[in-house]
């Protein structure tokens, strides 16, 4: 490498901040010795390229451009992104986007097959660069790719690289998805639906991604549904060798589900819930992680876990119409269901008077309805006027009575025959239980962009919600007995049952039997013990005694310093954040990593994959802490102001406002509240500002409480007065008398 730096003519002084010292190399040109130079940010790029071409003897400087050379950033350098160049950077001189596009198009149109493969392979890499993509699209390159795919001119590796290129170009959002003709959609769909021909996994991945985007971002979603049956997609989930295909398959099913009308949604749900489909999903996705030491989310991967969560949310969303529907006294179907509940509980099949009995008006069954635990025994349909849970509660009750008649009859008869006040009203408790299940499972809520929590048991039965109700209503009755509750204890029992359900689900049981086993272990005594332990663990010293208050004031600065060290330790360790597009949409499988240098002076950041933890040297971008002006959070962040109405969670957003005019802010969207609190606290600590997050307040109170308890161990059992003892007046003299024994 040449050791003599080349200076560029500039009026700026050498020590000016716009002067950077860099190296420039030229790949595939061993005769071109790399150059050291001083890069003037105030000088046009065209002038700099001319200066570089001259020593290397390169004619036509307009045919060349500079590129970054980092592993995760090889974009062309333009006037817009030139400020990303740092001192000590190594850049590359390459053919310009216009020249490169011209060469690639020539080889695709007239070159040999080997030349076409080489050109398309290079194209698939360069297409992720927006500058190159714009040039390629303007030269009708995208149209050429589309035509060659739909006309079947590309096969094998040509097809693979062409599809990768198409996906990368469309991801920039320059071209609308509605431009695609049905012929192209049919061709892409055939690669997914035709299982007879073995395709490169990358081809299937790209085709699934393309179809998902067509469904979500164009008006041709119905055509995709016509060309790609759900049953055909389910088959791709058996490809355990390629989790990306599984992930994209679930994503496409979710897209078709979300865009379908209610009738079509029910058809998709019926297909996905069918036993063959459920077995494929469970055995190849969920069951595969059962023997992993990691949690379900980590074993499957973040994106695949998110797609399963979305599928679960969409399936549960089908219950929303029934959950929002109030009961109507004039509706025959609901009246018949209530009669059926009474019949199963109190009549035998051998009863010869059933037909006569069934012809009686509903009002004459008031005694039976009282035994069933309805609040309104004259017209029990009114018990289902509350929404949620609406008529969904009646559906669940009848399901329980039909499929578990022994348990149903036992619960009803046991409580209706009790002579004391401890009977558990089946009707009232069922309505409340369904309401709780809807709340716990977020029935009716749209899928969250950050959501990853799914319950494996929902992929083990075609009626998982109803089955969950059947298990929980038995547990509720059991808990009622354990608490020896009366109707006045209804709210207390409900809170205990909610805790039992939530804790059992949080263990991610693999099936309904596992859930039943787990929730049966969480007896009322066990829940009480857990609550007591948690109260003890989070108990804060609530005494207002003056000695304790003064002790708190004395040790608070030490505790704050300890929390500050922990927060800065988190920043030094670094965090992986998801990437979002300029439209506020989460970019699948795109992440960036941010970490603080050990000396707490520089923040390093850059792109990364889902599982790696990059070192400081691998993160190409730097931000000096001294350049940070302040940190702002929530709706005031620049990237949130521009995305009103998008599915972005504003309370997890924060931005570092910079002093530089070139780059005004560095914007973040935390994956959860803990990361949000740790990072905002850490940045405030770096800026010598007060930490103010909820986590900081909780940690401060917890650590203060623990420290005080440790310091007062020797005072165990001693009552600390509210105020210190009064100091007595001084004696008249100090002639103390000691009596010798």
Secondary structure as GFF3:
##gff-version 3
##sequence-region A 1 741
A	DSSP	beta_strand	19	25	.	.	.	ID=ss1
A	DSSP	beta_strand	35	40	.	.	.	ID=ss2
A	DSSP	alpha_helix	45	56	.	.	.	ID=ss3
A	DSSP	three_ten_helix	61	63	.	.	.	ID=ss4
A	DSSP	beta_strand	64	68	.	.	.	ID=ss5
A	DSSP	three_ten_helix	82	84	.	.	.	ID=ss6
A	DSSP	beta_strand	90	95	.	.	.	ID=ss7
A	DSSP	alpha_helix	97	110	.	.	.	ID=ss8
A	DSSP	alpha_helix	113	126	.	.	.	ID=ss9
A	DSSP	alpha_helix	130	138	.	.	.	ID=ss10
A	DSSP	alpha_helix	141	150	.	.	.	ID=ss11
A	DSSP	alpha_helix	156	171	.	.	.	ID=ss12
A	DSSP	three_ten_helix	177	179	.	.	.	ID=ss13
A	DSSP	alpha_helix	182	193	.	.	.	ID=ss14
A	DSSP	alpha_helix	201	217	.	.	.	ID=ss15
A	DSSP	alpha_helix	221	227	.	.	.	ID=ss16
A	DSSP	alpha_helix	230	236	.	.	.	ID=ss17
A	DSSP	alpha_helix	243	259	.	.	.	ID=ss18
A	DSSP	alpha_helix	262	273	.	.	.	ID=ss19
A	DSSP	alpha_helix	275	281	.	.	.	ID=ss20
A	DSSP	pi_helix	282	286	.	.	.	ID=ss21
A	DSSP	three_ten_helix	287	289	.	.	.	ID=ss22
A	DSSP	alpha_helix	296	300	.	.	.	ID=ss23
A	DSSP	alpha_helix	302	317	.	.	.	ID=ss24
A	DSSP	alpha_helix	320	324	.	.	.	ID=ss25
A	DSSP	alpha_helix	332	346	.	.	.	ID=ss26
A	DSSP	alpha_helix	354	358	.	.	.	ID=ss27
A	DSSP	three_ten_helix	362	365	.	.	.	ID=ss28
A	DSSP	alpha_helix	366	371	.	.	.	ID=ss29
A	DSSP	three_ten_helix	380	384	.	.	.	ID=ss30
A	DSSP	alpha_helix	392	403	.	.	.	ID=ss31
A	DSSP	alpha_helix	405	416	.	.	.	ID=ss32
A	DSSP	alpha_helix	426	440	.	.	.	ID=ss33
A	DSSP	three_ten_helix	456	459	.	.	.	ID=ss34
A	DSSP	alpha_helix	464	482	.	.	.	ID=ss35
A	DSSP	three_ten_helix	487	489	.	.	.	ID=ss36
A	DSSP	alpha_helix	490	506	.	.	.	ID=ss37
A	DSSP	alpha_helix	512	521	.	.	.	ID=ss38
A	DSSP	alpha_helix	524	538	.	.	.	ID=ss39
A	DSSP	alpha_helix	546	573	.	.	.	ID=ss40
A	DSSP	beta_strand	575	580	.	.	.	ID=ss41
A	DSSP	beta_strand	586	596	.	.	.	ID=ss42
A	DSSP	beta_strand	602	608	.	.	.	ID=ss43
A	DSSP	three_ten_helix	616	618	.	.	.	ID=ss44
A	DSSP	beta_strand	621	624	.	.	.	ID=ss45
A	DSSP	three_ten_helix	625	627	.	.	.	ID=ss46
A	DSSP	beta_strand	628	633	.	.	.	ID=ss47
A	DSSP	three_ten_helix	634	636	.	.	.	ID=ss48
A	DSSP	alpha_helix	638	641	.	.	.	ID=ss49
A	DSSP	three_ten_helix	650	652	.	.	.	ID=ss50
A	DSSP	beta_strand	653	658	.	.	.	ID=ss51
A	DSSP	beta_strand	665	669	.	.	.	ID=ss52
A	DSSP	alpha_helix	673	686	.	.	.	ID=ss53
A	DSSP	alpha_helix	694	711	.	.	.	ID=ss54
A	DSSP	three_ten_helix	713	715	.	.	.	ID=ss55
###
